[in-house]
Amino acid sequence: MPTPSDRYGDAERPDALRQDAHAWLVRMTSGRATRQDAQAFRRWRDASPRHQAAFEEARAQWRLLGPAVGNLLRSDARAAACHRDAMRPRHGGRRAFLGAATGAAAAAAAVAYPPFRLWPAPGEWDADYRTATGEQRSLALAGRVNLVLNTRTSVRRVMRGEELVGLDLLAGETAVDLRQAGEAFGIAAGAGRSVAESGRFEVRYLDGKVCVTCIDGSVRVEHPGGRRQLQSGQQTVYDARTVGGTARVDTAEVSAWRRGELVFKRTPLWAVIDEINRYRPGRVLLMASSLRADTVTAHFRLDALDTALLQIRHTFDLTAQALPGGVLVLS
């Protein structure tokens, strides 16, 4: 069984070891691990002292995070639902093997993978292009296609013979600029696909929902539930079952991330924290459930998120507890 780092090309890099350690911790405490998984895990752990150290570090971080996650499970219905789904036993006759991590670590891992997005989900390991937390990457593709990948974004090329005709957006957010008219170029995300011959559009795929915004020109959104033709300044949202109507939006706000900004207008505090978490290493946990629906109107710089969090703390009179791994608990 290949380990996640096999896909990164260098299993001895410290960041790859940390990602592998977290992935093994999740696998071995999920209730779904098999005897074969246990044997593969032992081989990985015993490969070198660095492997052992990486796993011990990951286990220690989750053990410290356990109390905070327990509070989160009690206060956040969505997180609790993710936890229940992750811990549901797999049907079948194979005997499960449970690792030695503590129950608190198991609960933390189950909630954190993939909802906490501390490392790429398994479906993203074979991406052709990927950005790390806080990273943005520009690519020139197929001669006339300029692509900008936002933070924590994974895409895979779609080829027709030798020709690049589109991308699969596995997770995250991308902006597509078609410098001149030509063959249709598509971005597949979730159950739908966005296609344009020219112009500019953005696609965001997070938590099972896809948001498509036409910045300039025209883009066609194809979905089993219907088709939407977006013009400049229009946006639609779809999920696995339904596709919404079209709405007018401020494209400058939608594209603020390309200028290094986050723009919020009467946005619930929980959504602001979720957005900051996409760009910040580690995780910010909002434990003050009574404040989750309170709104925020602000402009934050992506290169000054610690300042943004300090402003939020002062505005809502929150206390902060820092934990290893960049975890910050606000209560």
N, C-alpha and C positions, 0 to 999 in steps of 0.2 A: 504494500500500500504506500503510494508516494505521500510524502509530507508536504505541507503548503510551500515550504521554502524551495522545493524542487522546481517550482514554477518561477521562482525569482532568479534562478541561474547561479546563485552563490549562497549555499546554505550556511556558510560560516559568517556572513555579515551580521553584525550585532542586531540591526533592525529586523533582519529575517529571522534570527533566532528568537527574538522577543515575540514576533508574530506567530512563529511556530509554537512557542511555549503557551501563549494564550489559546491558540487553536486546540492544542492537545488538552489543556485544562478543561476547555468547554466540552470536548469530545468525551473525556474520561469521567466527567461529572454530570453528563446529560441524561443518564439512564438508558442510553441507546448504544453504548459501547459494547463490542463483542470481544470474545477471547482473542480473535485476530487483531483487533484494535489494541488490546492490552499488550500483546507481544510486540507489535510495531512501535507502540509508545516506549516500551522498555529499551528497544534497540535505539530509538532516537535519543532517549535520555542518557543512555550509557555510551553514546558515541564519543563524548569528550567532556571534560570538566565544564566547558563553557555551556554545553547543552544542559547539564545538571544545574548550573548556576542560573541560567535563564528561566528554567522551570520553577526553581525555588523562589526566584524573584516574583514571577507571575503569581504563584500561589500565595505569597505573602501579601501582595497588593490586594488580591481579592478577599483575603481573610480580613484585612483592615477595612475594606469597603463593605463587608457584609452587613454591619448594623445600618449603614446608610441605605443600602439596597432594601433591607427589610422594611424600613420606613417608606421607601418609594413604593414598594409593592402594596402597602396598606393605603397609600394616599393617591396613587395613580392607577386608575382602572385599566388604561391601555397597557402600561407596563406589566400589571398583574396578568392581563390576558396573554401577553407575549410569554410570560414566565410559565403559565399553565400549559400553553401549547408546546413550549420547548421541553417541559418535563413530562409530557404525556408519553407513556411507554409505546414503543414501536410494536405493531402487531407482528407475530411470527414466532417460530420455534427456537430461534437462536438465544442462547443464554447470555444475559447482559452481564457485563463486568463493570463494577463501579470503582473508580479510582480512590486514592487515599485523601483527596482534598476534603476539607471540612464542609459541613452543610452550608455554612454561610458563604463559602467560596462557590459552592455549586449554585446557590441561588443567584449570586452576583453574576456568575458566568452565564447562566441561562438567560438572564435579562439582558446582559451586555452583548450577546452575540446572536444575531447581528444587530438588534436595535441600537445598542450603544455605539456601534461602528468604530470600535477601537482598532480593528484590523479588517482587511477585505473579507467579504463573505465568500464562501466557496465558489459561487457562481461567477465571481469576478476574477478568479485566479488565471484564467486563460485570456484575459484582455490583451489587446495589442498595445493599447496606451492606457496609462493610469497616472493619476496625480495623488500625491500624499496629502495629509492634513495641512491646510493652509497654502498649498501649492496651486498655482495656475500655470497652464502650459499652452503655448501657441504652436500650431502645426500648419504647414502648408501642404495640402494634399491634392492629388489629381490635377495639378496645374492651375486650376481656378478656384479651388476650395480652401478657404482659410478657416481654421477651427481653433476655438479657445476652450480648453477644458478648465472648469472651475475645480475647487477643492474636492477631494475624495470622489473623483470621477473615474469611471472605467468604461472604455469603449472597445469594440471589436470591429474590424473591417469587414465589409460586405463586398465581395468580388463577383464580377461576371466575366469569367475568363481571366484576362490580364487587367481588366478595367475595374477601378474602384467606383462603385455606384452608390455607396452609402455606408452607414455605420450602425451597429447595434449599441445603443446606450444601455449598458448593464446597470449603472447606478450613477447618480450625481447630476451634473448640469453642464451643458455645452452650448456654445454660440457658434452658429454657422454663417459665414459670409461668402456668398457666391459672387465673385468679382465681375462676372459677365454671364450673359445668358448661354445656356447650353443644355446638355442632357440632364434629366431629372436626377437630383441627389436627395436621398432619403435618410432620415434618422428613425430607426425602429426603437421603440421604448414601450415595455409592457405589452399591452394588447393592441397597440396602434402603431402608426407610422406617419411621419410628417415629411412631405415631399415638396420640393421647390426646384424651379429651373433657374431662378436668379433671385437676388435680394438677400435679406438677412433675417434670420429667425433664431430663437433660443428654445431649448427643450430641457426641462427639469424633471427628473425621475427620482422621487423619494417616497419611501413608505407606501409603495404600491400605487401612488398617484402620479400622473404625468401632466405637466403644465406646458403648453406650447404657446409662444408669443411671437407674433410677426412684428419685426422691428421695421422692416422696409420691404416693399414689394408685395408678394403674395405667397402663401404657403397652404398646401392642402393637407388636412389631417384625415387619415383613413382609419376607421375603427369598425369592428363588427356591429356596433350599435348605430353607425351612421357616419356621414362624411361632413366635414366642416371646411369651408374655404375662408381663410383668414386674410384680411388686408392689413396694411400698416396700422399699428396701434391696437390690434385686436388679439384676444387671448381666449383659449379654451382649455378645459381640464377634463381628463378622463381617467377611469380606472379599468379594472379587468372586465367590468360588466356594462358600464354606461359611459356615455360621452356627453358633456354639458354643452350649453349654447355658447355663443360668442359674447365677449364683453370688451368694452373699451378700457384701456389701461394707459398709465403714464409710462412710456417705454424708457424714459430716463431713470425712473425708479427701478423698473424691472432689471435694467442693465447696470445698476449701480456697482455690482460686484466687479465689473470689468474696469471700473475706475478706482477700485480699492476701497469701496464704501459699502456699508449696510444702511439701508434707509427703512425706517419704521414709521407708520402713521396709524396711531391708535391700534397697535398690535398687542394682543394679549401677552403678558409677561412670559408665560410658558413657551409661546412661539418664538419670542425673542431669544430666550435661552437655548431653544432647539437650534435656531439659526447660528448663534455664536458657537455652539458645539460643533458645527460642521467645519469651522475654520480653526478651532483651537485644539491643540493636542490635549489628550486626556478627556475629562468630562466634567461639566458643571451640572450638579444635581440641585434642583429647586425643591426643597422640602416644605416650604411655607405654602401649604395647599390653599389657604385662604386668600393668597395674593395671586394665584395662578391666572385668574381672569382679569386682573388689573391691567390697564393698557399703557403702552409706551409709545411716545412720539420722539424720535431722535435720529441723528445721523452719527454713525460710529465708523471709525477708520479700522480697516482690517489689520493694519500694522500696529494698532493700539487697543487690542481687545481687553487687556488687563485694566486699562483706564476705563473702558466701557463698563466692565464688571464693577469697578469701584464706584462709578456713577450710579449704577443700578442698586448697589448695596446701600448707598447713602439715600437715594430717592425713596426706597422702600423699607429703610431701617432694618436691613438684614445683617445677620452675623455670618461669618465665613469660617469654615474649617478646611484646611488644606490636607490632603492625603497623598500618599505616593502615587506616581504615575500621572500627575497632572490633574487629579480628581479634586474638585472644589465643591463642598457642600454648603449651600446657602439656606439659612433657616431663620 
